[in-house]
Every structure is written in C-alpha cells, then in structure tokens.
Amino acid sequence: MELLTPDIGLVFWTTLSFLILLFLLKKFAWKPIVEAVDDRNKSIDEALSEAKKAREEMAQLTAKNEEVLKQAKEERNNILREANKVKEQIIADAKSKAQEDAAKMMEDVREEVAIQKQAVMSEMKDAAAALAVEIAQKVITKDLNEGGKHQEYINELAESATLK
C-alpha cells in the first residue's frame, strides 16, 4: 500500500531525481538528439529533392530518347525511300540498256542477213554466168551443121547443167 499512498520523502526524492535527470538530459542529450533528428529530417528532405530531380532528369532523358528514336525512324524511312528510288532507277536503266542492246543486236542481225543475201546472190550470178559460158562453149564447139539437133543440144545442156 505504500505505493498507493506515497510518502513525502519518496515524492521528493523521485521529483528531485526526475529534475536532475531532466537537467542532465537537457544539458547533454537533448541538443544532440534534436540535432540528429533535424539532420535526419534534412537528409530525408535532400534525398526527396534528389529523387525529384532524378525523376525530372529521367523524364527529360525519356523525352530525349523518344525524340532520338523518332529521328532515327525518320532517317531509316528516308534511307529506305532513297534506296527504293535508286533500285527503281537501276532497274529502269537496266531495262533501257537491255532494250538498246536488243535493238542493236537485231540491227546487226539484219545487216548480217543482208550481207549474206548479197553474197549468195553474187555466187548465184557467178554460177549462172559460168554455166552460160560453159553452155556457150559447148554449143560453139558442136557441129552447127546439123540443124534441129542444135536446138535439142542446147535444151539438153540446160537441163543437165548443175550450179558449181
């Protein structure tokens, strides 16, 4: 029961111990504790502001990355368009060149055919002339006094003559 009805001495010594403890805490511990709490609050505020700055920087970097990506896509599309134009130009040039080459080859073939035709005609004329000379020579050497045999002989030579 003594605790429920405290004695004056106990209250005095408890109060005095409390006041001494309070004085010691205020003198030696309160300032460092408050400073530690303030330092902790400052460091938390600094960390929050740094996190906010980092978030803003990340947002800026993300925007820059998106812009760079957009520019890269545009460049890629431009390069692809340019490559398609070059491809189409090369194909058109190749077709044109092929058509020119084909036309030149056809013209060369026509010229060759004309030259061969003239050569054949020249050979035929030479052969016909040689045949005519041969027939004429045989006719002249044959005895012309035989009358009707003369015409028969010419027809016979014309039929049996071969081109050389």
C-alpha positions as CSV (number, residue, x, y, z in Angstrom):
1,M,0.0,0.0,0.0
2,E,2.9,2.2,0.4
3,L,2.9,2.9,-3.3
4,L,-0.7,4.0,-3.3
5,T,-0.1,6.4,-0.6
6,P,3.3,7.7,-1.2
7,D,5.4,9.2,1.4
8,I,6.6,12.8,1.1
9,G,10.2,11.7,1.1
10,L,9.6,9.3,-1.8
11,V,7.8,12.0,-3.8
12,F,10.6,14.5,-3.0
13,W,13.4,12.1,-4.0
14,T,11.5,10.9,-7.1
15,T,10.9,14.5,-8.1
16,L,14.5,15.5,-7.4
17,S,15.8,12.5,-9.4
18,F,13.4,13.4,-12.2
19,L,14.6,17.0,-12.3
20,I,18.3,16.1,-12.2
21,L,17.7,13.6,-15.0
22,L,15.7,16.2,-16.9
23,F,18.5,18.7,-16.4
24,L,21.2,16.2,-17.5
25,L,19.2,15.2,-20.5
26,K,18.6,18.8,-21.4
27,K,22.2,19.7,-20.9
28,F,23.8,16.7,-22.6
29,A,21.3,14.7,-24.6
30,W,18.5,16.9,-25.8
31,K,20.6,19.0,-28.2
32,P,22.3,16.1,-29.9
33,I,19.0,14.2,-30.1
34,V,17.3,17.3,-31.6
35,E,20.2,17.9,-33.9
36,A,20.2,14.3,-35.0
37,V,16.5,14.5,-35.7
38,D,17.0,17.7,-37.6
39,D,19.9,16.2,-39.5
40,R,17.8,13.2,-40.3
41,N,14.9,15.5,-41.5
42,K,17.4,17.5,-43.6
43,S,18.9,14.3,-45.2
44,I,15.4,13.0,-45.9
45,D,14.4,16.3,-47.5
46,E,17.6,16.3,-49.5
47,A,17.0,12.7,-50.6
48,L,13.4,13.6,-51.6
49,S,14.6,16.6,-53.6
50,E,17.4,14.5,-55.2
51,A,14.8,11.8,-56.1
52,K,12.6,14.5,-57.5
53,K,15.5,15.9,-59.6
54,A,16.4,12.3,-60.7
55,R,12.7,11.7,-61.7
56,E,12.7,15.0,-63.7
57,E,16.1,14.1,-65.3
58,M,14.7,10.6,-66.2
59,A,11.6,12.3,-67.7
60,Q,13.9,14.6,-69.8
61,L,16.1,11.6,-70.8
62,T,13.0,9.6,-71.8
63,A,11.7,12.6,-73.8
64,K,15.2,12.9,-75.5
65,N,15.3,9.2,-76.1
66,E,11.9,9.3,-77.7
67,E,12.9,12.2,-79.9
68,V,16.1,10.4,-80.9
69,L,14.1,7.3,-81.7
70,K,11.7,9.3,-83.7
71,Q,14.5,10.9,-85.7
72,A,16.2,7.5,-86.2
73,K,12.9,6.1,-87.6
74,E,12.5,9.1,-89.9
75,E,16.1,8.7,-91.1
76,R,15.5,4.9,-91.6
77,N,12.4,5.7,-93.6
78,N,14.2,8.3,-95.7
79,I,17.1,5.9,-96.4
80,L,14.6,3.2,-97.4
81,R,12.8,5.6,-99.7
82,E,16.1,6.6,-101.2
83,A,17.2,3.0,-101.6
84,N,13.9,2.2,-103.4
85,K,14.3,5.2,-105.7
86,V,17.9,4.0,-106.5
87,K,16.7,0.4,-107.0
88,E,13.9,1.6,-109.4
89,Q,16.3,3.8,-111.3
90,I,18.8,0.9,-111.6
91,I,16.0,-1.4,-112.9
92,A,14.8,1.2,-115.3
93,D,18.4,1.8,-116.6
94,A,19.0,-1.9,-116.9
95,K,15.7,-2.3,-118.9
96,S,16.6,0.6,-121.1
97,K,20.1,-0.8,-121.7
98,A,18.7,-4.2,-122.4
99,Q,16.2,-2.8,-125.0
100,E,19.0,-0.8,-126.6
101,D,21.2,-3.8,-126.7
102,A,18.4,-6.0,-128.2
103,A,17.7,-3.3,-130.8
104,K,21.4,-3.1,-131.7
105,M,21.6,-6.9,-131.9
106,M,18.5,-7.0,-134.2
107,E,20.0,-4.4,-136.4
108,D,23.4,-6.3,-136.5
109,V,21.5,-9.5,-137.4
110,R,19.6,-7.7,-140.2
111,E,22.8,-6.3,-141.6
112,E,24.4,-9.7,-141.4
113,V,21.4,-11.3,-143.2
114,A,21.6,-8.6,-145.9
115,I,25.3,-9.2,-146.4
116,Q,24.8,-13.0,-146.6
117,K,21.9,-12.5,-149.0
118,Q,24.1,-10.3,-151.2
119,A,26.9,-12.9,-151.0
120,V,24.5,-15.7,-152.1
121,M,23.1,-13.6,-154.9
122,S,26.6,-12.8,-156.1
123,E,27.5,-16.5,-156.0
124,M,24.4,-17.4,-157.9
125,K,25.1,-14.7,-160.6
126,D,28.7,-16.0,-160.9
127,A,27.4,-19.6,-161.2
128,A,24.8,-18.6,-163.7
129,A,27.5,-16.7,-165.7
130,A,29.8,-19.7,-165.6
131,L,27.0,-22.0,-166.6
132,A,26.1,-19.7,-169.5
133,V,29.8,-19.6,-170.6
134,E,30.0,-23.4,-170.4
135,I,26.9,-23.9,-172.4
136,A,28.0,-21.3,-175.0
137,Q,31.4,-23.0,-175.3
138,K,29.8,-26.5,-175.8
139,V,27.4,-25.1,-178.3
140,I,30.1,-23.4,-180.3
141,T,32.3,-26.5,-180.4
142,K,29.4,-28.6,-181.6
143,D,28.9,-29.0,-185.2
144,L,26.3,-26.4,-186.1
145,N,25.5,-28.0,-189.5
146,E,23.1,-30.5,-188.1
147,G,20.2,-28.1,-188.0
148,G,17.4,-29.3,-185.5
149,K,19.9,-31.1,-183.4
150,H,21.4,-27.8,-182.4
151,Q,18.3,-26.7,-180.5
152,E,17.9,-30.1,-178.9
153,Y,21.5,-30.0,-177.7
154,I,21.0,-26.6,-176.1
155,N,17.9,-27.8,-174.2
156,E,19.8,-30.9,-173.1
157,L,22.7,-28.9,-171.8
158,A,20.3,-26.5,-169.9
159,E,18.6,-29.4,-168.2
160,S,21.7,-31.3,-167.3
161,A,23.7,-28.2,-166.1
162,T,24.4,-28.0,-162.4
163,L,25.4,-25.0,-160.4
164,K,29.0,-25.1,-159.3
